[in-house]
């Protein structure tokens, strides 16, 4: 991963600026409050740097009526290819082949966020050590 983006990501995860959610990159509640997963924070940083290239795209709501979003290249279609533009920019493959060791086993970044209940600070420590 390009050092510039890794440092920005770690700083953002530890900043307290972002609230955390699980199982979706970005979640906006009925009151307009945003929440992000670990990867969603990184995606938001990429979007902020290149707003003409990337946009949040709504893909439904959860049972509580919160709106779910993922990040796509502008003009991108649903599916796995939309993330590749972000991966090229960041210099890392985040889905499929990037694993983090946690509790003696390899896990994806999504699993670290969604399945284990780690805070952003805890996830940042693992990312800093291993990515």
DSSP file (Angstrom, degrees, kcal/mol; ACC not computed):
  #  RESIDUE AA STRUCTURE BP1 BP2  ACC     N-H-->O    O-->H-N    N-H-->O    O-->H-N    TCO  KAPPA ALPHA  PHI   PSI    X-CA   Y-CA   Z-CA
    1    1 A X              0   0    0      0, 0.0    90,-0.2     0, 0.0     2,-0.1   0.000 360.0 360.0 360.0 139.6    0.0    0.0    0.0
    2    2 A X    >>  -     0   0    0     88,-2.3     4,-2.1     1,-0.1     3,-0.5  -0.418 360.0-131.7 -62.5 131.1    1.3    3.5   -0.8
    3    3 A X  H 3> S+     0   0    0      1,-0.2     4,-2.6     2,-0.2     5,-0.2   0.844 102.8  59.4 -55.8 -39.7    2.6    5.0    2.4
    4    4 A X  H 3> S+     0   0    0      1,-0.2     4,-1.9     2,-0.2    -1,-0.2   0.926 110.7  40.5 -56.1 -47.8    0.7    8.3    1.9
    5    5 A X  H <> S+     0   0    0     -3,-0.5     4,-2.5     2,-0.2    -1,-0.2   0.852 112.1  55.3 -73.9 -34.6   -2.7    6.5    1.9
    6    6 A X  H  X S+     0   0    0     -4,-2.1     4,-2.7     2,-0.2     5,-0.2   0.942 110.3  45.8 -62.6 -45.8   -1.8    4.1    4.7
    7    7 A X  H  X S+     0   0    0     -4,-2.6     4,-2.4     1,-0.2    -2,-0.2   0.897 113.3  49.3 -65.4 -40.2   -0.8    7.0    7.0
    8    8 A X  H  X S+     0   0    0     -4,-1.9     4,-2.4    -5,-0.2    -1,-0.2   0.912 112.7  48.7 -63.0 -41.8   -4.0    9.0    6.1
    9    9 A X  H  X S+     0   0    0     -4,-2.5     4,-2.7     2,-0.2    -2,-0.2   0.933 112.0  47.2 -64.4 -48.3   -6.1    5.9    6.7
   10   10 A X  H  X S+     0   0    0     -4,-2.7     4,-1.8     1,-0.2    -1,-0.2   0.922 113.1  49.3 -60.7 -44.3   -4.5    5.2   10.1
   11   11 A X  H  X S+     0   0    0     -4,-2.4     4,-0.8    -5,-0.2    -1,-0.2   0.913 112.1  48.5 -61.5 -42.4   -4.9    8.8   11.1
   12   12 A X  H >X S+     0   0    0     -4,-2.4     3,-0.7     1,-0.2     4,-0.5   0.913 109.6  51.6 -65.3 -43.0   -8.6    8.9   10.1
   13   13 A X  H 3< S+     0   0    0     -4,-2.7     3,-0.3     1,-0.2    -1,-0.2   0.857 117.4  39.7 -60.9 -34.6   -9.3    5.6   11.9
   14   14 A X  H 3< S+     0   0    0     -4,-1.8    -1,-0.2    -5,-0.2    -2,-0.2   0.506  96.8  83.6 -92.1  -5.6   -7.8    7.0   15.1
   15   15 A X  H << S-     0   0    0     -4,-0.8    -1,-0.2    -3,-0.7    -2,-0.1   0.741  88.0-130.7 -75.1 -25.2   -9.2   10.6   14.7
   16   16 A X  S  < S+     0   0    0     -4,-0.5    -1,-0.1    -3,-0.3    -3,-0.1   0.397  80.2 111.0  84.4  -4.0  -12.6   10.1   16.2
   17   17 A X        +     0   0    0     -5,-0.4     2,-0.4     1,-0.0    -4,-0.1   0.839  67.7  61.9 -69.4 -33.7  -14.1   11.8   13.1
   18   18 A X  S    S-     0   0    0     -6,-0.5     2,-0.3    -5,-0.1    -2,-0.1  -0.802  71.6-146.8-104.0 133.9  -15.7    8.7   11.8
   19   19 A X        -     0   0    0     15,-0.4    17,-3.0    -2,-0.4     2,-0.3  -0.713  28.1-119.2 -90.8 149.2  -18.4    6.6   13.5
   20   20 A X  B     +a   36   0A   0     -2,-0.3     2,-0.3    15,-0.2    17,-0.2  -0.655  31.8 173.0 -98.3 144.9  -18.2    2.9   12.9
   21   21 A X        -     0   0    0     15,-1.8     2,-0.3    -2,-0.3    17,-0.2  -0.850  21.7-128.2-133.1 174.2  -20.8    0.5   11.3
   22   22 A X  S    S+     0   0    0     -2,-0.3    92,-0.1    15,-0.1    15,-0.1  -0.917  75.8  13.3-125.3 150.6  -20.7   -3.1   10.3
   23   23 A X  S    S+     0   0    0     -2,-0.3     2,-0.3    87,-0.2    -1,-0.1   0.555 112.5  63.7  67.4  13.1  -21.6   -5.0    7.2
   24   24 A X  S    S-     0   0    0      1,-0.1    16,-0.2     3,-0.0    -3,-0.2  -0.956  76.5-129.8-159.2 148.4  -21.7   -2.0    4.9
   25   25 A X  S    S+     0   0    0     44,-0.5    12,-1.6    -2,-0.3     2,-0.4   0.918  94.7   9.4 -68.3 -42.8  -19.1    0.6    3.8
   26   26 A X  E     -BC  36  69A   0     43,-1.4    43,-2.4    10,-0.2     2,-0.4  -0.999  64.8-173.5-142.1 136.4  -21.2    3.6    4.6
   27   27 A X  E     -BC  35  68A   0      8,-2.7     8,-2.2    -2,-0.4     2,-0.5  -0.997   4.5-165.9-130.9 132.4  -24.5    3.9    6.5
   28   28 A X  E     -BC  34  67A   0     39,-2.5    39,-2.8    -2,-0.4     6,-0.2  -0.980  15.0-145.8-121.6 122.3  -26.6    7.1    6.8
   29   29 A X    >   -     0   0    0      4,-2.3     3,-2.3    -2,-0.5    37,-0.1  -0.221  35.1 -92.7 -80.8 175.8  -29.4    7.1    9.4
   30   30 A X  T 3  S+     0   0    0      1,-0.3    -1,-0.1     2,-0.1    36,-0.0   0.762 126.8  55.2 -61.1 -26.0  -32.7    8.9    9.1
   31   31 A X  T 3  S-     0   0    0      2,-0.1    -1,-0.3     1,-0.0    -2,-0.0   0.454 121.3-106.3 -85.6  -1.3  -31.2   11.9   10.9
   32   32 A X    <   +     0   0    0     -3,-2.3     2,-0.4     1,-0.3    -2,-0.1   0.473  68.9 147.2  92.7   2.6  -28.3   12.1    8.4
   33   33 A X        -     0   0    0      1,-0.0    -4,-2.3    -5,-0.0    -1,-0.3  -0.593  38.3-141.3 -77.9 130.1  -25.6   10.8   10.6
   34   34 A X  E     - B   0  28A   0     -2,-0.4   -15,-0.4    -6,-0.2     2,-0.3  -0.635  18.7-176.6 -91.8 146.5  -22.9    8.8    8.7
   35   35 A X  E     - B   0  27A   0     -8,-2.2    -8,-2.7    -2,-0.3     2,-0.3  -0.973   6.7-165.2-136.2 151.3  -21.2    5.7    9.8
   36   36 A X  E     -aB  20  26A   0    -17,-3.0   -15,-1.8    -2,-0.3   -10,-0.2  -0.948  16.5-131.0-135.2 152.2  -18.4    3.8    8.0
   37   37 A X     >  -     0   0    0    -12,-1.6     4,-2.0    -2,-0.3     5,-0.2  -0.421  47.9 -90.5 -87.0 177.3  -16.7    0.4    8.2
   38   38 A X  H  > S+     0   0    0      1,-0.2     4,-1.2     2,-0.2     3,-0.2   0.923 132.0  41.8 -56.1 -46.8  -12.9    0.2    8.2
   39   39 A X  H  > S+     0   0    0      1,-0.2     4,-2.5     2,-0.2    -1,-0.2   0.828 108.5  61.4 -70.4 -31.1  -12.8    0.0    4.4
   40   40 A X  H  > S+     0   0    0      2,-0.2     4,-2.5     1,-0.2    -1,-0.2   0.852  99.7  54.8 -63.5 -35.0  -15.5    2.6    4.2
   41   41 A X  H  X S+     0   0    0     -4,-2.0     4,-2.0     2,-0.2    -1,-0.2   0.938 110.3  45.9 -62.3 -46.3  -13.2    5.1    5.9
   42   42 A X  H  X S+     0   0    0     -4,-1.2     4,-2.1     1,-0.2    -2,-0.2   0.908 112.2  51.2 -63.0 -41.8  -10.5    4.4    3.3
   43   43 A X  H  X S+     0   0    0     -4,-2.5     4,-2.5     1,-0.2    -1,-0.2   0.896 108.0  52.4 -62.2 -40.1  -13.0    4.7    0.5
   44   44 A X  H  X S+     0   0    0     -4,-2.5     4,-2.6     2,-0.2    -1,-0.2   0.881 107.4  52.2 -64.5 -37.8  -14.2    8.1    1.9
   45   45 A X  H  X S+     0   0    0     -4,-2.0     4,-1.7     2,-0.2    -1,-0.2   0.917 110.6  47.6 -63.3 -42.4  -10.6    9.4    1.9
   46   46 A X  H  X S+     0   0    0     -4,-2.1     4,-1.9     1,-0.2    -2,-0.2   0.904 112.2  50.4 -64.0 -40.9  -10.2    8.3   -1.7
   47   47 A X  H  < S+     0   0    0     -4,-2.5     7,-0.2     1,-0.2    -2,-0.2   0.909 108.5  51.4 -63.9 -42.3  -13.6   10.0   -2.6
   48   48 A X  H >< S+     0   0    0     -4,-2.6     3,-0.5     1,-0.2    -1,-0.2   0.869 111.8  47.4 -63.5 -35.8  -12.6   13.2   -0.8
   49   49 A X  H 3< S+     0   0    0     -4,-1.7    -1,-0.2     1,-0.2    -2,-0.2   0.847 128.3  23.8 -74.2 -33.4   -9.3   13.3   -2.8
   50   50 A X  T >X  +     0   0    0     -4,-1.9     4,-2.0    -5,-0.1     3,-1.7  -0.513  67.2 159.1-131.1  64.3  -11.0   12.6   -6.2
   51   51 A X  T <4 S+     0   0    0     -3,-0.5    -1,-0.1     1,-0.3    -3,-0.1   0.759  76.6  58.4 -63.4 -22.9  -14.7   13.7   -5.9
   52   52 A X  T 34 S+     0   0    0      1,-0.1    -1,-0.3    -3,-0.1     3,-0.1   0.683 113.6  38.9 -76.8 -16.3  -15.0   13.9   -9.7
   53   53 A X  T <4 S+     0   0    0     -3,-1.7    21,-3.5    -6,-0.2     2,-0.3   0.795 115.7  42.9-102.3 -35.5  -14.0   10.3  -10.0
   54   54 A X  E  <  +D   73   0A   0     -4,-2.0     2,-0.3    19,-0.3    19,-0.2  -0.869  57.9 176.3-119.7 147.6  -15.7    8.5   -7.1
   55   55 A X  E     -D   72   0A   0     17,-2.6    17,-2.6    -2,-0.3     2,-0.4  -0.995  33.8-111.5-145.7 151.1  -19.2    8.7   -5.6
   56   56 A X  E     -D   71   0A   0     -2,-0.3     2,-0.5    15,-0.2    15,-0.2  -0.677  34.6-158.0 -78.3 133.7  -21.2    7.0   -2.9
   57   57 A X  E     -D   70   0A   0     13,-3.3    13,-1.9    -2,-0.4     2,-0.2  -0.968  13.0-128.4-121.2 125.7  -24.0    5.0   -4.5
   58   58 A X  E     +D   69   0A   0     -2,-0.5    11,-0.2    11,-0.2     3,-0.1  -0.460  27.9 172.8 -69.5 136.8  -27.2    4.0   -2.6
   59   59 A X  E     -     0   0A   0      9,-2.5     2,-0.3     1,-0.4    10,-0.1   0.139  54.8 -63.5-133.8  23.1  -28.0    0.3   -2.7
   60   60 A X  E     -D   68   0A   0      8,-0.6     8,-3.2     2,-0.0    -1,-0.4  -0.805  52.7 -80.2 134.7-171.6  -30.9    0.0   -0.3
   61   61 A X  E     -D   67   0A   0     -2,-0.3     6,-0.2     6,-0.3     2,-0.1  -0.901  30.5-124.6-129.4 159.3  -31.9    0.3    3.4
   62   62 A X    >   -     0   0    0      4,-2.2     3,-1.9    -2,-0.3     6,-0.0  -0.350  45.6 -85.7 -92.3-178.1  -31.5   -1.9    6.4
   63   63 A X  T 3  S+     0   0    0      1,-0.3    -1,-0.0     2,-0.1    -2,-0.0   0.768 128.8  54.2 -61.5 -26.6  -34.3   -3.1    8.7
   64   64 A X  T 3  S-     0   0    0      2,-0.1    -1,-0.3     1,-0.0     0, 0.0   0.454 121.3-105.3 -87.2  -0.5  -34.1    0.1   10.7
   65   65 A X  S <  S+     0   0    0     -3,-1.9     2,-0.2     1,-0.3    -2,-0.1   0.565  70.5 147.1  88.5   8.5  -34.5    2.3    7.6
   66   66 A X        -     0   0    0    -37,-0.1    -4,-2.2     1,-0.1     2,-0.4  -0.561  50.6-117.0 -76.4 143.1  -30.9    3.4    7.5
   67   67 A X  E     -CD  28  61A   0    -39,-2.8   -39,-2.5    -6,-0.2     2,-0.4  -0.681  24.4-147.8 -88.0 132.3  -29.6    4.0    3.9
   68   68 A X  E     -CD  27  60A   0     -8,-3.2    -9,-2.5    -2,-0.4    -8,-0.6  -0.791  18.7-178.5-101.7 139.7  -26.7    1.7    2.8
   69   69 A X  E     -CD  26  58A   0    -43,-2.4   -43,-1.4    -2,-0.4   -44,-0.5  -0.955  15.0-168.3-135.1 152.2  -24.0    2.9    0.3
   70   70 A X  E     - D   0  57A   0    -13,-1.9   -13,-3.3    -2,-0.3     2,-0.4  -0.917  31.1-110.3-129.2 166.0  -21.0    1.6   -1.5
   71   71 A X  E     + D   0  56A   0     -2,-0.3     2,-0.3   -15,-0.2   -15,-0.2  -0.795  39.7 172.1 -99.4 134.6  -18.3    3.6   -3.3
   72   72 A X  E     - D   0  55A   0    -17,-2.6   -17,-2.6    -2,-0.4     2,-0.2  -0.940  40.3 -97.7-135.0 157.6  -18.1    3.4   -7.1
   73   73 A X  E >   - D   0  54A   0     -2,-0.3     3,-3.4   -19,-0.2   -19,-0.3  -0.537  60.4 -91.5 -65.0 142.0  -16.3    5.0   -9.9
   74   74 A X  T 3  S+     0   0    0    -21,-3.5    -1,-0.1     1,-0.3     3,-0.1  -0.404 120.2  17.8 -58.9 128.8  -18.6    7.6  -11.4
   75   75 A X  T 3  S+     0   0    0      1,-0.3    -1,-0.3    -2,-0.1     2,-0.1   0.385  98.2 142.3  86.1  -2.8  -20.4    5.8  -14.2
   76   76 A X    <   -     0   0    0     -3,-3.4    -1,-0.3     1,-0.1     2,-0.2  -0.371  44.6-134.0 -72.1 149.7  -19.4    2.4  -12.6
   77   77 A X        -     0   0    0      1,-0.1     5,-0.3    -3,-0.1    -4,-0.1  -0.663  32.7 -86.0 -98.5 157.2  -21.8   -0.4  -12.6
   78   78 A X  S    S+     0   0    0     -2,-0.2     2,-0.2     3,-0.1     3,-0.1  -0.282  85.7  70.5 -57.9 147.5  -22.6   -2.7   -9.7
   79   79 A X  S >  S-     0   0    0      1,-0.1     3,-1.0    -3,-0.1     4,-0.3  -0.669  97.2 -59.6 128.9 176.7  -20.2   -5.6   -9.3
   80   80 A X  T >  S+     0   0    0      1,-0.2     3,-0.9    -2,-0.2     4,-0.4   0.706 114.6  72.3 -68.8 -21.2  -16.7   -6.3   -8.3
   81   81 A X  T >> S+     0   0    0      1,-0.2     3,-1.2     2,-0.2     4,-0.5   0.774  80.3  72.1 -69.6 -25.2  -14.9   -4.2  -10.9
   82   82 A X  H X> S+     0   0    0     -3,-1.0     3,-0.6    -5,-0.3     4,-0.5   0.821  93.3  56.5 -61.4 -30.0  -15.9   -0.8   -9.4
   83   83 A X  H <> S+     0   0    0     -3,-0.9     4,-2.4    -4,-0.3     3,-0.5   0.740  88.0  77.0 -74.5 -21.7  -13.4   -1.3   -6.6
   84   84 A X  H <> S+     0   0    0     -3,-1.2     4,-2.5    -4,-0.4    -1,-0.2   0.834  88.4  56.9 -61.4 -34.0  -10.4   -1.8   -8.9
   85   85 A X  H <X S+     0   0    0     -3,-0.6     4,-1.7    -4,-0.5    -1,-0.2   0.900 110.1  45.2 -63.0 -39.2  -10.1    1.9   -9.7
   86   86 A X  H  X S+     0   0    0     -4,-0.5     4,-2.5    -3,-0.5     5,-0.2   0.915 111.3  52.5 -69.7 -43.0   -9.7    2.6   -6.0
   87   87 A X  H  X>S+     0   0    0     -4,-2.4     4,-2.1     1,-0.2     5,-1.3   0.905 108.4  50.8 -60.4 -41.5   -7.2   -0.2   -5.5
   88   88 A X  H  <5S+     0   0    0     -4,-2.5    -1,-0.2     1,-0.2    -2,-0.2   0.920 111.3  48.5 -61.8 -42.3   -5.1    1.1   -8.4
   89   89 A X  H  <5S+     0   0    0     -4,-1.7    -2,-0.2     1,-0.2    -1,-0.2   0.909 117.2  40.8 -62.8 -42.8   -5.0    4.5   -6.8
   90   90 A X  H  <5S-     0   0    0     -4,-2.5   -88,-2.3     2,-0.2    -1,-0.2   0.703 103.6-128.2 -82.3 -20.9   -4.2    3.2   -3.3
   91   91 A X  T  <5S+     0   0    0     -4,-2.1     2,-0.3     1,-0.2    -3,-0.2   0.817  73.4  94.0  77.8  31.1   -1.6    0.6   -4.5
   92   92 A X  S   <S-     0   0    0     -5,-1.3     2,-0.8    -6,-0.1    -1,-0.2  -0.991  71.2-129.1-152.0 145.4   -3.1   -2.3   -2.6
   93   93 A X        +     0   0    0     -2,-0.3    -9,-0.0     1,-0.1     4,-0.0  -0.873  28.8 177.3 -94.5 111.2   -5.6   -5.1   -3.3
   94   94 A X        +     0   0    0     -2,-0.8     2,-0.5   -11,-0.1    15,-0.4   0.690  57.1  63.4 -93.1 -20.3   -8.1   -4.9   -0.4
   95   95 A X  S    S-     0   0    0     13,-0.1     2,-1.3     2,-0.1     4,-0.1  -0.896 112.3  -8.1-109.6 135.1  -10.5   -7.6   -1.4
   96   96 A X  S    S+     0   0    0     -2,-0.5    -1,-0.1     2,-0.2    -2,-0.1  -0.321 130.1  44.3  89.2 -54.5   -9.6  -11.2   -1.6
   97   97 A X  S    S+     0   0    0     -2,-1.3     2,-0.7     1,-0.0    -1,-0.2   0.443  87.3  88.3-113.0   2.4   -5.9  -11.3   -1.2
   98   98 A X        +     0   0    0     -4,-0.1    11,-0.5    -6,-0.1     2,-0.3  -0.891  57.2 178.8-101.5 114.7   -5.2   -8.9    1.6
   99   99 A X        -     0   0    0     -2,-0.7     2,-0.4     9,-0.1     9,-0.2  -0.876  18.8-154.4-119.2 147.7   -5.3  -10.8    4.9
  100  100 A X  E     -E  107   0B   0      7,-3.4     7,-2.2    -2,-0.3     2,-0.5  -0.974  21.5-126.7-119.2 131.2   -4.7   -9.7    8.5
  101  101 A X  E     +E  106   0B   0     -2,-0.4     2,-0.4     5,-0.2     5,-0.2  -0.676  38.2 164.8 -78.9 125.5   -3.6  -12.1   11.2
  102  102 A X  E >   -E  105   0B   0      3,-2.8     3,-1.1    -2,-0.5    -2,-0.0  -0.966  66.8  -8.0-144.4 124.9   -5.9  -12.0   14.1
  103  103 A X  T 3  S-     0   0    0     -2,-0.4     3,-0.1     1,-0.2    -1,-0.0   0.851 129.7 -54.5  56.3  37.9   -6.1  -14.6   16.9
  104  104 A X  T 3  S+     0   0    0      1,-0.2     2,-0.3     0, 0.0    -1,-0.2   0.586 120.4  89.3  79.5  10.6   -3.7  -16.9   15.0
  105  105 A X  E <  S-E  102   0B   0     -3,-1.1    -3,-2.8    -5,-0.1     2,-0.4  -0.963  77.8-107.6-138.2 156.4   -5.7  -17.0   11.7
  106  106 A X  E     +E  101   0B   0     -2,-0.3     2,-0.3    -5,-0.2    -5,-0.2  -0.675  40.8 173.7 -86.4 134.3   -5.9  -15.0    8.5
  107  107 A X  E     -E  100   0B   0     -7,-2.2    -7,-3.4    -2,-0.4     2,-0.1  -0.965  30.7-112.8-137.8 152.4   -8.9  -12.8    8.0
  108  108 A X     >  -     0   0    0     -2,-0.3     4,-2.1    -9,-0.2    -9,-0.1  -0.364  35.2-109.4 -75.3 164.6  -10.0  -10.1    5.5
  109  109 A X  H  > S+     0   0    0    -11,-0.5     4,-1.9   -15,-0.4   -71,-0.2   0.853 120.9  56.4 -63.4 -34.2  -10.4   -6.5    6.5
  110  110 A X  H  > S+     0   0    0      2,-0.2     4,-3.5     1,-0.2     5,-0.4   0.911 106.8  48.7 -63.4 -41.8  -14.1   -6.9    6.2
  111  111 A X  H  >>S+     0   0    0      2,-0.2     4,-1.9     1,-0.2     5,-1.1   0.900 107.7  54.9 -64.3 -40.0  -14.1   -9.8    8.7
  112  112 A X  H  <5S+     0   0    0     -4,-2.1     6,-1.1     1,-0.2     4,-0.3   0.909 118.3  35.6 -59.1 -41.5  -11.9   -7.8   11.1
  113  113 A X  H  <5S+     0   0    0     -4,-1.9     4,-0.5    -5,-0.1    -2,-0.2   0.939 128.5  31.2 -75.8 -49.3  -14.5   -5.0   11.0
  114  114 A X  H  <5S+     0   0    0     -4,-3.5    -3,-0.2    -5,-0.2    -2,-0.2   0.868 123.7  35.0 -84.8 -39.4  -17.8   -7.0   10.8
  115  115 A X  T  <5S+     0   0    0     -4,-1.9    -3,-0.2    -5,-0.4    -1,-0.1   0.743 119.4  39.7 -94.6 -25.3  -17.2  -10.3   12.6
  116  116 A X  S   <S-     0   0    0     -5,-1.1    -1,-0.1    -4,-0.3    -2,-0.1   0.540  91.7-128.8-107.8  -7.9  -15.0   -9.5   15.5
  117  117 A X        +     0   0    0     -4,-0.5     2,-0.1     1,-0.2    -4,-0.1   0.768  44.1 168.8  68.6  24.9  -16.3   -6.2   16.8
  118  118 A X        -     0   0    0     -6,-1.1    -1,-0.2     1,-0.1    -2,-0.1  -0.461  32.2-122.8 -70.9 142.8  -12.9   -4.5   16.8
  119  119 A X     >  -     0   0    0     -2,-0.1     4,-2.6     1,-0.1     5,-0.2  -0.281  28.0-103.2 -73.4 167.6  -12.9   -0.8   17.2
  120  120 A X  H  > S+     0   0    0      1,-0.2     4,-2.8     2,-0.2     5,-0.2   0.896 123.8  53.7 -59.0 -40.0  -11.3    1.5   14.6
  121  121 A X  H  > S+     0   0    0      2,-0.2     4,-1.9     1,-0.2    -1,-0.2   0.924 110.2  46.0 -61.6 -44.4   -8.3    1.9   17.0
  122  122 A X  H  > S+     0   0    0      2,-0.2     4,-1.8     1,-0.2    -2,-0.2   0.909 113.9  48.3 -65.6 -42.4   -7.8   -1.8   17.3
  123  123 A X  H  X S+     0   0    0     -4,-2.6     4,-2.7     1,-0.2    -2,-0.2   0.906 108.9  54.3 -63.6 -41.1   -8.2   -2.3   13.5
  124  124 A X  H  X S+     0   0    0     -4,-2.8     4,-2.9     1,-0.2    -1,-0.2   0.894 105.3  53.8 -60.5 -40.2   -5.7    0.5   12.9
  125  125 A X  H  X S+     0   0    0     -4,-1.9     4,-1.9     2,-0.2    -1,-0.2   0.925 111.4  45.1 -60.3 -44.6   -3.1   -1.2   15.1
  126  126 A X  H  X S+     0   0    0     -4,-1.8     4,-2.2     2,-0.2     5,-0.3   0.912 114.3  48.3 -66.0 -42.8   -3.4   -4.4   13.1
  127  127 A X  H  X S+     0   0    0     -4,-2.7     4,-2.6     1,-0.2    -2,-0.2   0.919 110.8  51.3 -62.5 -44.3   -3.3   -2.6    9.8
  128  128 A X  H  < S+     0   0    0     -4,-2.9    -1,-0.2     1,-0.2    -2,-0.2   0.895 115.5  41.9 -61.5 -40.5   -0.3   -0.6   10.9
  129  129 A X  H  < S+     0   0    0     -4,-1.9    -1,-0.2    -5,-0.2    -2,-0.2   0.839 128.8  23.9 -73.9 -34.5    1.6   -3.7   11.9
  130  130 A X  H  <        0   0    0     -4,-2.2    -3,-0.2    -5,-0.2    -2,-0.2   0.625 360.0 360.0-116.4 -14.9    0.7   -6.0    9.0
  131  131 A X     <        0   0    0     -4,-2.6    -3,-0.1    -5,-0.3    -1,-0.1   0.452 360.0 360.0-105.1 360.0   -0.2   -4.0    5.9
